[in-house]
Amino acid sequence: MGKRSQLTNDGTKPRFFVSAFYLGFLSLVAQTILLREMLAVFSGNEIVLGAILAFWLLWVGLGSLFGNWFSKRFSRSLKSLGWSYPVAV
């Protein structure tokens, strides 16, 4: 018998959850650094902070619309999921 990989209760591999956690954590760190740099470049007043957050939410919303379109247009196979990973980074 070959070596079996360990699965969680819902049948997914724990390695996926670890990589998703690291992707989210590194994204949060990068976004925090970017926000602090933008505040330093544009003298850090409230209007600049509001504009940065507004554009940030705009791009997140557009990204979710593109992700929805992408998921409907292409099959949900592991191959298409693998190709969408670089877009998330």
Secondary structure, 3 states (H helix, E strand, C coil): CCCCCCCCCCCCCHHHHHHHHHHHHHHHHHHHHHHHHHHHHCCCCHHHHHHHHHHHHHHHHHHHHHHHHHHHHCCCCHHHHHHHHHHHC
